[in-house]
C-alpha cells in the first residue's frame, strides 16, 4: 500500500474530492484526519469511513481554530506526512451583481484558508511531507461570471510555487491538483433544480474532449500520486485532471463535425 504508516490530513474531506481522497488514502494504509466546519457532515464521515478516522471541527478562515485542530493532530500522531488543503467554495460573481462580502468570502476561504491551513500544519509536517493545494481549470479558462473563483484558484497556483520555494529546504513538497468539472456536491450551489443541474452538465460536456465530467475517484487517484513517494521528485507542479478541456480544447464535442 502506498501510504502505509503515513498520516494524512484533509481539509474539506467531508465531501466531494476531499472525501474520495480520504477514502482512498485510508485504503492505501494512511491514518486519516478530516477537518471541516460542518459538524453534521463530519458525523456522517464515520458512517462512510469508519470510527478509525479522526474528525476535527474548524473553519479554515479561523487561524486560531486551525492551530488548535492541528495541535490535536500533533498530540495524536506527532507528525503529518500528507496535507491536502481541499476546503473551498464556489459561487457565481457577475460583475454587475456581486456584493463585496461574497467576493471577499470566496477569496478568504479559498486562498487565505489554504495559507492558514499550511501555516497551522507546518510545525508538524515531517521531512519528505507532501502538501497538496487544490486549484481549478477555471483559473485560466476565462469563464464569464466567475471572477472571484477564478482569481482565488489562480492565486492558489501562484501561492503553491512560492510555498514550494520556501519549504524545499525543509524537504517538504508543495504541488497543486487542478481538476476540471467533477461530479461533486459543489455543483448543487450553481443550480436550483435538478433540470438546471442537468442542463449545466450538458453544456459543460460540450467543452470536454473526453465527453464527460470527472468522477471524484479519478481525481483522488491523482491526489494519491502526489501524496505518495512515487511523486517524490515532483515539486511546484500542477497535475491537471480535466479530460483535455484546457490542454486540447478543439478535441471537445463542441468542435466536432
C-alpha positions as CSV (number, residue, x, y, z in Angstrom):
1,X,0.0,0.0,0.0
2,X,1.3,3.4,-1.0
3,X,0.6,5.3,2.3
4,X,1.4,2.7,4.9
5,X,2.4,4.3,8.2
6,X,1.7,7.8,6.9
7,X,-0.6,10.4,8.5
8,X,-2.8,12.4,6.1
9,X,-4.8,15.5,7.0
10,X,-7.5,16.7,4.6
11,X,-9.5,19.9,5.0
12,X,-12.8,19.7,3.3
13,X,-12.5,15.9,3.5
14,X,-16.2,15.5,4.4
15,X,-17.5,15.7,0.8
16,X,-16.5,15.6,-2.9
17,X,-12.9,15.2,-3.9
18,X,-11.7,15.5,-0.3
19,X,-13.9,12.7,0.8
20,X,-12.9,10.5,-2.1
21,X,-9.3,11.2,-1.3
22,X,-9.8,10.4,2.4
23,X,-11.4,7.1,1.4
24,X,-8.6,6.2,-1.0
25,X,-5.8,7.3,1.4
26,X,-7.3,5.2,4.1
27,X,-7.4,2.2,1.7
28,X,-3.8,2.8,1.0
29,X,-2.8,2.5,4.6
30,X,-2.8,6.1,5.9
31,X,-4.1,7.3,9.2
32,X,-6.7,9.9,8.0
33,X,-7.7,13.2,9.7
34,X,-10.6,15.2,8.3
35,X,-11.1,18.9,9.2
36,X,-14.3,20.7,8.3
37,X,-16.5,23.4,9.7
38,X,-19.7,21.3,9.2
39,X,-20.4,19.1,12.3
40,X,-23.2,17.3,10.6
41,X,-21.2,16.1,7.6
42,X,-18.3,15.3,9.9
43,X,-20.6,13.0,11.8
44,X,-21.6,11.3,8.6
45,X,-18.0,10.7,7.7
46,X,-17.7,8.0,10.4
47,X,-20.6,6.2,8.7
48,X,-18.7,6.2,5.4
49,X,-15.1,5.6,6.6
50,X,-15.5,4.0,10.0
51,X,-14.6,5.1,13.5
52,X,-10.9,5.0,12.9
53,X,-10.9,8.3,11.0
54,X,-10.3,11.3,13.2
55,X,-12.6,14.3,12.5
56,X,-12.0,17.8,13.8
57,X,-14.2,20.8,13.5
58,X,-12.5,24.1,12.4
59,X,-13.2,26.8,9.9
60,X,-10.2,27.3,7.6
61,X,-10.6,31.1,7.8
62,X,-10.1,31.0,11.5
63,X,-6.3,30.7,12.1
64,X,-6.7,30.2,15.8
65,X,-9.2,27.3,15.4
66,X,-6.8,25.7,12.8
67,X,-3.9,25.9,15.2
68,X,-6.0,24.2,17.8
69,X,-7.0,21.4,15.4
70,X,-3.5,20.8,14.2
71,X,-2.3,20.8,17.8
72,X,-4.7,17.9,18.4
73,X,-3.3,16.1,15.3
74,X,0.2,16.6,16.7
75,X,-0.8,15.2,20.1
76,X,-2.4,12.2,18.4
77,X,0.2,11.4,15.7
78,X,3.3,13.6,16.4
79,X,3.8,14.4,12.7
80,X,2.0,14.8,9.4
81,X,3.1,13.2,6.1
82,X,0.4,14.4,3.7
83,X,-1.6,17.6,3.8
84,X,-4.4,18.1,1.3
85,X,-5.9,21.6,1.6
86,X,-9.2,20.8,-0.1
87,X,-11.7,23.2,1.6
88,X,-13.2,25.6,-0.8
89,X,-16.3,27.3,-2.1
90,X,-17.7,28.5,-5.4
91,X,-20.4,30.9,-6.4
92,X,-21.1,33.0,-9.5
93,X,-19.9,36.6,-9.1
94,X,-21.1,38.5,-12.1
95,X,-19.6,42.0,-12.3
96,X,-22.8,43.9,-12.2
97,X,-24.4,42.0,-9.3
98,X,-21.9,40.7,-6.7
99,X,-21.8,42.1,-3.2
100,X,-18.3,42.7,-1.8
101,X,-19.0,40.3,1.1
102,X,-19.4,37.4,-1.3
103,X,-16.3,38.2,-3.3
104,X,-14.2,38.6,-0.2
105,X,-15.6,35.3,1.3
106,X,-14.6,33.3,-1.7
107,X,-11.0,34.7,-1.6
108,X,-10.9,34.2,2.2
109,X,-11.9,30.6,2.1
110,X,-10.1,29.5,-1.0
111,X,-6.8,31.5,-0.7
112,X,-6.4,32.7,2.8
113,X,-7.9,29.4,4.2
114,X,-5.3,27.3,2.3
115,X,-2.5,29.6,3.5
116,X,-3.7,29.3,7.1
117,X,-4.0,25.6,6.8
118,X,-0.4,25.1,5.6
119,X,0.7,27.6,8.3
120,X,-1.0,25.7,11.1
121,X,0.3,22.4,9.8
122,X,3.9,23.5,9.4
123,X,5.1,22.6,12.9
124,X,4.0,19.0,12.4
125,X,5.0,18.4,8.7
126,X,7.6,15.7,8.5
127,X,10.7,15.8,6.3
128,X,9.5,14.5,3.0
129,X,5.9,15.6,3.6
130,X,3.7,16.3,0.6
131,X,1.4,19.4,0.6
132,X,-1.3,19.4,-2.0
133,X,-3.3,22.5,-2.8
134,X,-6.5,22.3,-4.9
135,X,-6.7,24.6,-7.8
136,X,-9.1,24.6,-10.8
137,X,-9.0,24.9,-14.6
138,X,-11.4,27.9,-14.0
139,X,-8.3,29.9,-13.1
140,X,-7.2,30.0,-16.7
141,X,-10.3,29.4,-18.9
142,X,-11.9,32.9,-18.6
143,X,-15.4,31.7,-17.7
144,X,-17.7,34.6,-17.5
145,X,-19.3,35.4,-14.2
146,X,-16.8,33.5,-12.0
147,X,-14.2,36.2,-11.4
148,X,-13.8,35.6,-7.7
149,X,-13.5,31.9,-8.0
150,X,-11.0,32.2,-11.0
151,X,-9.0,34.7,-9.0
152,X,-8.9,32.5,-6.0
153,X,-7.7,29.5,-7.9
154,X,-5.1,31.4,-9.9
155,X,-3.9,32.8,-6.6
156,X,-3.5,29.3,-5.2
157,X,-1.3,28.2,-8.1
158,X,1.0,31.2,-7.5
159,X,1.0,30.6,-3.8
160,X,1.9,26.9,-4.3
161,X,5.0,27.8,-6.2
162,X,6.1,30.4,-3.6
163,X,5.5,27.9,-0.8
164,X,7.4,25.2,-2.6
165,X,10.4,27.6,-2.8
166,X,10.1,28.3,0.9
167,X,9.6,24.7,2.1
168,X,12.1,22.9,-0.2
169,X,14.9,23.5,2.4
170,X,12.8,21.6,4.9
171,X,12.3,18.7,2.3
172,X,8.6,19.5,2.0
173,X,7.0,19.3,-1.4
174,X,4.1,21.6,-2.5
175,X,2.1,20.8,-5.6
176,X,-1.3,21.8,-7.0
177,X,-4.0,19.4,-8.1
178,X,-6.1,21.1,-10.8
179,X,-9.4,19.4,-11.5
180,X,-11.8,20.2,-14.3
181,X,-15.5,19.8,-13.9
182,X,-16.1,16.9,-11.5
183,X,-19.2,15.3,-10.1
184,X,-19.3,16.8,-6.6
185,X,-21.9,18.4,-4.3
186,X,-20.4,21.8,-5.1
187,X,-22.5,21.9,-8.3
188,X,-25.6,22.0,-6.2
189,X,-24.8,25.6,-5.3
190,X,-24.8,26.6,-9.0
191,X,-28.3,25.2,-9.9
192,X,-31.6,25.5,-8.1
193,X,-33.3,22.5,-9.7
194,X,-32.3,19.0,-11.0
195,X,-33.2,20.1,-14.5
196,X,-30.9,23.2,-14.3
197,X,-28.2,20.9,-13.0
198,X,-28.5,18.5,-15.9
199,X,-28.6,21.4,-18.4
200,X,-25.4,22.8,-16.8
201,X,-23.7,19.4,-17.1
202,X,-24.7,19.0,-20.8
203,X,-23.2,22.4,-21.6
204,X,-20.0,21.6,-19.7
205,X,-19.7,18.2,-21.5
206,X,-19.6,20.0,-24.9
207,X,-16.3,21.6,-23.9
208,X,-14.6,18.4,-22.5
209,X,-12.8,16.3,-25.1
210,X,-13.4,13.0,-23.3
211,X,-17.2,13.9,-23.3
212,X,-17.9,13.6,-19.6
213,X,-17.2,15.1,-16.2
214,X,-14.6,13.7,-13.9
215,X,-15.5,11.2,-11.3
216,X,-14.3,12.1,-7.8
217,X,-12.4,8.8,-7.5
218,X,-10.4,9.7,-10.7
219,X,-9.3,13.0,-9.1
220,X,-8.5,11.2,-5.9
221,X,-6.1,8.9,-7.8
222,X,-4.1,12.0,-8.9
223,X,-4.1,13.2,-5.3
224,X,-2.8,9.8,-4.2
225,X,0.1,10.1,-6.7
226,X,1.1,13.5,-5.3
227,X,0.7,12.2,-1.7
228,X,2.8,9.1,-2.3
229,X,6.6,8.6,-2.6
230,X,6.0,7.8,-6.3
231,X,6.0,11.6,-6.8
232,X,8.9,12.4,-4.6
233,X,10.8,14.2,-7.4
234,X,7.8,16.4,-8.3
235,X,7.9,19.9,-6.8
236,X,5.9,23.1,-7.6
237,X,4.0,21.2,-10.3
238,X,0.4,21.3,-11.4
239,X,-1.4,18.0,-12.1
240,X,-4.4,18.8,-14.4
241,X,-7.3,16.3,-14.4
242,X,-9.8,17.8,-16.8
243,X,-10.4,15.4,-19.7
244,X,-8.4,17.6,-22.0
245,X,-10.6,20.7,-21.7
246,X,-7.7,23.1,-21.0
247,X,-4.9,21.3,-23.0
248,X,-6.8,20.2,-26.1
249,X,-10.0,22.3,-26.3
250,X,-10.5,21.7,-30.0
251,X,-11.0,18.0,-29.3
252,X,-14.2,18.8,-27.4
253,X,-17.6,17.7,-28.8
254,X,-18.5,21.4,-29.5
255,X,-15.8,21.4,-32.3
256,X,-16.6,18.0,-33.8
257,X,-18.4,17.8,-37.1
